[in-house]
């Protein structure tokens, strides 16, 4: 039997879908519950029903809630051994293509986008690459377009960059101003930032590489399969799919359509 809190969360998520077309119905129940309970404190609401009434009648309040439901947790060159594996095992194959299309799905505030752009720049591939960076959160996308990150995080990003096989000084890619690092605009000249939902939208381009890291852990199995279907449909023959360290294609409906290139780094190739 469903508890009252589970019923109220389900009603809230359904109401959000009907009113604003954001679909969280197949997100992990435990993750959504944590975020909704956090939202109750932030909105000073005693019940989820009160929160629902507020966001249904106030689009600005919904945008605030959206930030809490899609809390971005990212860093540049996250899991540096993953990026080192890209340099060593994937880049030599990418260099055989005359042009490249890369999709970074669930790009959040852009840390993964700039990490990939820097890697491609150093490997001589950025000028012939189009990067599609997508997310459902318009505020996160706007921040990603700006390429401005807090200086207090730069030390950790620099360490990650060095461990990932970085070939230059990380400081070459940004200008420090006040308490922020402003990244070189040339890194995003070939980047198209776009609103895209893995829950409701379709494929928009044939790609050679898809990076969707630390997004699928928030999906239930049904939505994970939908995302894998989009990735399979989007990737060209022998294209690459990259997942987060706690994500896997194993046991999905699409596991037989891919082979594991580097299992520990969660890098797959389409068969």
N, C-alpha and C positions, 0 to 999 in steps of 0.2 A: 504494500500500500504506500502510495506517495505521501510524503509529509507535506504540511502546508507550505514550507519554504520552497520545496521543489516545485510545487504547483505554481506558486507565485513567480518563481524564476522562469518557468516555462511560459507563463502568460506574458511576462515582461518581454522575453525574447521574441515571442510571436507578435506582440504589439509593435516592437521595433521593426520587424520585417514588414508588417502590413503598412506602417506609417512611413518609414524612411527607406525601405528596400535593402537594408543591411541585414544579412542573413547569418545569424549566430546559432541557428537551430541545431546544427551538427558539430558544434564545437564541443570539446571535452567538458562534460558536466562538472567535474571537480574544479577545472580552471575557471569556468564561468561563475560558479558559486563563490569562489574566493574573490573574484573581481567585483561581483555584485555586492558582496558583503563589505568590501572596501569602499565601494561607491556609496553605500548607505551612510557610512561615517563621514565621507567627504561632503555629501549633500545634506547631512543632518536630518535624515529621514528615519522614522521609527520602523517603517515597514516597506517591503518591496512594492506593495500596492501604491503606497504614497509616492515612491520614486517613479513608478510607471505613470501615474497621473501627471506628475511634473514634466517628464520628458515628452509625453504625448502632446502636451499643450504649449511647450516651450522648446522650439528647435535649438536655441542656444544651449539650453540645459542638456539636450540630447548630444550636442557636439562635445560638451564636457564629459558626458558619460562615455562617449565613443573613445575618448582618450584613455579612460580607465579600462575599457574592455579590450583595447589593443595596446596595452602598455608596451612600449618599445624597449627591449633589452638587447643591446648590441654593442659591439666595439670593433674598431678597425683591426683587420688581420686576426680576427677571433679564431682560436685554434690554429696557431701559425703553422703547425705541421701539415694542416690541410692545404694551405697556400703553397707551402714548399713542395708538396706532392703535385700541385697544379703546374708549378714551374718545371718540375723534373719529368713528369709523366704525361701531362696533357698538352702543355704548350708546344712541344715538338710536333704533335699531330695537328694542332690548330694552325701552325705555320705553313702547313701544306695547302690550306684553303686560300683562294685569292681575296675573299672577303668573309667577314664573320658577323653573325648575329647572336647576341647573348641576352638571355632573359634572367633578370634577378627578381624573383617573385617574393613578395612580402619584404620589400627593401627597407621598410621602416624609415628611420631618419637618415639613411644614406651611408652608414659606415661601410657596409659590404660593397656598395657601389664604388666608392672612392678607393677602397682596397683593391678591387678588381681592376679599376682604371689604372692605378699606379703599377700594378703587376704587368698589365698589358703594355703600358708605356715603356717599361723597362725591357720588355721582350720584343719591342718593335712592332706590336700588333694593334695599338690603340687607334692609329690613323685609319686602319681598314676595318674597324669594328663599329657596329651599331649596338648600343646597350639599351635594352628596354628595362626600366626600373619601375616596378609596379607595387602598389599597396592600396588598401581600402581606406586608409586614414588620410584625409586631405591635409591636415596640419603636419603630419609626418612627412608627406611628400613635399610640402613647401619648405620645410627645414632641410630636407635632402637637397633640394634645388639650390639652396643658399650655400651649402658647403661650409658652414660655420660650426665649429665644435669647441667645447670648453677646453681651455689650456690645461686644466687640472687633470684631464684624461690623456693628454698627449704623451706623457712619460710611458704609460702602459701601452699606448698605441705604438710608440717608437720601439719598445722592447719586442712587441709582437712582430712588427715589420722586420726587425733585424733577424729574429728567429725564423721568419718565413723565407729567408734568402734574399732580402732586400739588397739592392746593389749600390745605393747611394745614401746620402744622409737624409733621413726622413724630413728634416727641416727644409729641404729643398722644395717640398711640395706645398708648403703653406707659409703664410705671413702672420706673425703674431701681432695682435692689436688689442690693447687693454687685456681682458681676461680670456680672449678667444683666439683660435687659430682659424684663419680664413684660407681655404684650400684653393689652389690654382684653378681658375675657371676653365683652362684648357683641358682639364681632366673630365669635364662634363660636356664638352662641345659636341660629342657624339652620343650623348645620353638623352633618351626620351623618357621623361617621367610621366606616368599615367596611372589613373585610378582603375584598378582591376581587382575583382573579387574571385578567389578560387572557388568560392561557394556558389556563385551565380553566373559568372561571365564565361566566355568561350575563348578558344585559342585565337590569337591575332597575328601570328607570324611564324614562319618556319625558322627554327633556331639551331645553332650548332652546340650550344651549351646552355643549360639551365641551372641556376643556383637558387635553391629554396631551402635555406638552412634555419633550423630552430623555429619553424612555422607550423609544421605538421604535428608537432607534439601537442598542439592546442586543439587538434581536430579529432573527432571520433573516427572509427574505421571507415564508415560510409563516406565521409568527406575526404579522408585520406585517399580512398580509391578514386574519388572524383578528380582530385588534384593529380594523381598519378596518370589518370586517363588524359587530362589536358597536356601533361608533360610529354607523354608518349606520342600524342597527336602532333605536338608542336615540334618535337625534335626531328632533325633530318636523320637519314641512315647513319648509324654509328655515332650519333650525337651523345654528348655527355650530360649526365644528371648528377648534381651534387646536393647532398642532404646534410643535416646537422649531425653532431656526434651521437645523439640519442635517437636518431631516426633511421628507419630502414625500409627497404622495398620488400624484404622477406615477409611472407604470409599475406601480401597484398594480392589483388586480382591481376596485377601487372608484373609480378615477379618474373614470369617466364619471358617477358619482352625485353629484359635487360640482363646484362652480365656484370658481375662485380669486378671492376678494374682494380680498385684498392679498397678492400673491405673495411679496414680500420678507419680510413679517411672518408668513408661513405661516398666514394666516387664510382659511378656506374656508367656503362655504355649501352645504348639502345642496340638491340640485335637487328 
